[in-house]
């Protein structure tokens, strides 16, 4: 890996044993940088650590996803006003309360950093929180002229969803949790006449909702209605279902890491169904074959669209842009912008992985 970056002190807020903290550690080691000093969200939440006391002059401060640690998730839910819960493995967390708690801890860290020595931030709090709010992201992208699927106003029930969709002439929609991530709570829903079909990552069991790594298909109106009504209290974001292009034996979309204003590390997500998240058993496709199929101009357009999506967040250093290509490569649409969408292991651009590219893009700016 290209290692011409001058070493700096890295302060990381993250679950210390998470795969992302380990991946960043591997990058820093390859660059010849000292190991990151890792502060857990739990220590911040418990008041055991004040971030301002840990920052050194010229430190690089990075916030990482609080996911993959159940105790952190539970603490965020309680901080956000949720009742103390005992989540079973894979159970869908109360996402409104989780987002409320995450917002509070990020604003606490923001306040701490105001009193810290001069340092470099890798993210801005408002960017992270907006990217975690799908309706807010959709509104921001729309205002910036970035192509996105059409969306319904906020809906609160299955009947309301179907009524609003039919008014627009739609019969296929994607239902997402407003604050969900990693495919949590997704439903690909369509109907025609008396028939209905929903493909989902959600399993209902004993009145509780669980994330499933095996996609579940429902074809009974009552079951579909019960699922959507159970999901509605989490707050839903409903988009028109746009068809995805097929390539390499499945439907595909792209995750493009935009770093320093430049579309860089891209991967193809290939699925035999409508939901492409890799943790659901889907595969990375052949990015070079797809680039060759698209041709230089269409591929450049993909990059420009991804860059425009991140430009809707002025000053953002990086983000993972999920981008859909329609059949025949005729159109593009941005599906999401991910605050922590840079976990692209094994992909190098100019000899750098995503983390090294982000550090190179930082320059010498301090705040």
N, C-alpha and C positions, 0 to 999 in steps of 0.2 A: 504494500500500500504506500502511496505517495506520502512522505513524512517530512515535508519541508515547512511544516507549521511550527512556530515557536511555542514551546510548552507553556501552558498556563494552569492555574488552579481551577479545578472544576468542582462546583458544588451542585449536587443533584438531589432533588426532592423526589422520592420514589419509594415503593416497596423494596427494601434492600435485597431481597432474595428473588425478585422478579426477573424474568428473562430479558427484559429491556435494560435493566440496570447491568446485568451480566454482559449483554451485547455491547453496551457503551463502554464497559470496562475493557472488553477485548479490543475495541477500536482505539481507545486511549493507549493501551499497551503497545499496539502495533505502530502507533504514531510516536512512541517514546515519551508520552506524557505521563505524569504521575497519576496514580489511581484517583478516581473521583471520590470526594468526601460525600457520603450518602446520608441524607437525613430522611427518616421515615415520616410519612404523613401522620402516623399514629403518635409519634413524639411531638409533632407540631400541635395536633389536636388535644393532646393531654397537657400541653403547656410545659413539657420537659425541655423543649428547644425553642429559642427565639431566633428566627432566621437571620435577623440583622447582626446578631452576635457571632454568627458563623462566617459571614462574608468577609473576605480579605480584599485589600485594594487590588483591583484588576481581576477579581474572580469572574469566572463565567458561571452564571446561575441558570440551571436548566430544570424545568418541571417536567416530570414524566407522568404517564398514565397511572392513576391509583388502582387500576384493576389488577386482577390475579391475586388479590390478597383479601380473603373474606373478612378479616377483622377490620381492615381499613374500610371496606364497603359498608359494614354494619355501623361503624362509627360515623360515616358520612350520612347515612340514612337517619340516624338518631339526631345528628347535628341539624339536619334539614327539617326536623319536626316530625319525622316518622316515629311510630311506636317501636320500642325495642322488639326486634324480630329474631327468630331462630330459623334462618334460611337453610333449607335442605340443599344438598348438592345439586346444582343446576337450576335452582328455583329462581324465577324472575323476581328481581329486586324491585321495591317500590321506587320507580325511577324519578317521580316528581320530588320525593324527599331526598333521594340520592343527589339529584341535581342541585337542590337547595343547599345541601350540606357541602357539596363540592364548590358551589359559588361562595359560600361563607369562608371556607378555608382558603380559597384563592385570594379573596379580598383581604383576609388576614395577612397572608404572605405579602401581598402588595403593600399593605401598610408597613409591615416590618421592613421591607426593602427601601422605603423612603428614608429610613434612618440608618441605612447601611453605608459603608464606604463606597467610593466609586467602583462600579462593576459593570459587567455586560450581561444583559438579559437575552435569553434565546427565544422567549415568547412573551407576548403581552396578554394580560389577564382577559381583557375584553375579547380578544381574538379566540382564545380557548373556549370561553363560555358561549360565544356566538356559534362557533363550529359545533359545539355539543348540543345546540338547540336547532333542530332541523328546520322548523318553520322560519326562524330568524335568519338562518343561512340562506334558505330559499328566497326570502324577501330581499336580502342583500345582493344575491347573485342576479335576481331579476332587475333590481334597480341599476345594476352595473351593466346590463345588457348581455349577460352571460346566458347561453341557452340552457334551459332547465325544463323538466317535464312540468306541465300544468299541474296545479295543486288545488285541492278543495279548501275552503275556509275551515276553521277548526270544527270537527264533528265530535259528537258525544255518544253516538249509538249506531248500531248497525242500520236501523231504519233510516236515520238521518243521512248516513253515508250513501245508501242506495238511492234515496230520493235526490240528494245533491248530484250524484253521478249521472243519474238518468236525465236530470234537467239539462245536463251538458252533452247528452248523447253518448256518454261513456258506458261501457260494460266490462271494462278491465281496469283494475287499480292495484297499486302497491300500497299497502298499509304498513307504516313504520311507527315505532315509538318515537315521540318527539325528542327524547333524551337517550335513546337506545344506542348501542354500539355493538360491533361484532355480530351483526345479524340478529340480535336479540329482539324478539317480538315481531318479526317480519311476517306479513301475510300477502301472498300473491293471489289476488281474488278476481274471479271472472264469473259471469253468468250469461245465460242466453235462454230466453223463454222460461221454462220451469226448471231448468238445470242450473246448478251452481257448482263451482269448483274452487277450493282454496288450498294452496300449497303453503305450508307454514313451518317455522322453526319452533312453534309453541305446542307443548303437550298439556292438556288439562287433566288434572288428576285430583280427585277428592276436593274439588273447589279451589285448588291451587294451580298456578301456572308454572311450567318448567320449560327451560330452553332445551331443545333437542338437537343433537348433531345429525340425526336422521330426519330428513324432511318428511312431514306428515301431510297426507292428502285427505281433505274432507269434501264430501259431496252431498251432504244433507243440509238443507236450509237451516234447520233448527240448530244443528251443531255449529255451523258457521256463524249464525247470529249470536249464539252464546259465547263463542270465542271473541268476536269483535266487542261485544258488550263487556266482557271481562277485561279486555285490554284497554277500553276507553278511559277508565280512571287514571291511567298512566299518562294521558294526553297523546293524541294521535296526530300524525302527519300523513295525509293521504294524497298520493300523486297518481296522475294518469299513467297507466302501464304502457310504456313504449317498447316495441319489439327490439330485441338485441340481435346483432349480427351473429351468424354462425361461422366458425372457423376451427379447423383442426379436430372435427368430430364433436363439437359442442357449441353452445352459446357462449359468447365471450363479452367481457368488459375489461376496462383498464384501471389500474391504480397507478397514478403518476405522482411522484414526489417532486414538487416544485420547490427549489431551494435557491435563495438569493435572486428571485425573480425569473429563474430559468427552469424549464421542465427538464428533469434529469432522469432519475432512476424510475423506470417504468416496468410494470409486470402485467402479464395477461392472466386473467382469472377465467378458467374454463369450467363449464358446468353442463350437465345433461338436463338441467331444469332451469327455472327462471331465477334462482338465487345463487350467486356466485361466490359468496364468502369462502375463503380458503379453509377456515377451520371446520367447515361442514363436510370435509372430505373431497372438496373440489381441488383441481390441479392448476399449477402454473402452466400456462401455454408457452409456445415458442415465440418469444418477442421478436426475434430477428426474422422469422418467417412471416409474422404479421406485418412488420415494417415493409418487407419486400412486397407483400400482397397489396398494401395500401399505396405504395409508391412515395417518392420523396415529398411531393407537395401535400398529399393528404396527411402524411405523418407530421409534417411541419404544422399543419392546421390543428392536429391533435395537441401538439405542444403549445400552440398559441391559445387554444381554448383553455387548457389547464392553467397556463400562466394568467390568463384573464380572470379565472376563478380566484386565484390567490391574490391578484391585484385588487379584488373587491375587499380585501382586508389590508389596507395601506400600512406598510411597515412590517408586515409578517415576514419572518425569516424563512419559514418553510410550512408546508402542509401537504397532506396526501389527498389528491383529487381523484374521486371515482368518476369515471367518464364512460358513457355509453355510446356505442356506434350502432346505427340502425342497419338493417340488411342492405347489402349493396354499397355499404359505406357512405350512404347519401347524407346522413345528418349525424350530429353529435349532440349530446346533452350531458351536463354535469349532474350527477346524482347526489354527491355529498362532498364536503371538504372536511378532512379529518385532522384535528389538532395534533394527534399522535400517530399519524398515518405514515410514518417513515421507517417502520420496522421491515426493511427490505433486505433481509440477509442474503449474502451471496451475490449481490448485484453491485457492480462497480462502474463508475463513470469517471473517465480521466484518472483511473487508478484509485479512486476514493469510493468508500461506501457512503451511505446517506449521512451518517454521523460525522465523518471526516469532511464531507462536502459542506455540511452546515457550519462546522468550525472554520473552514476556509472562507465561507461567505460572511462570517461575522465581521471580519476586518478588525479594526482597532477601536470601534465605537464603544464608549462607556456611558453609563447613566448614573 
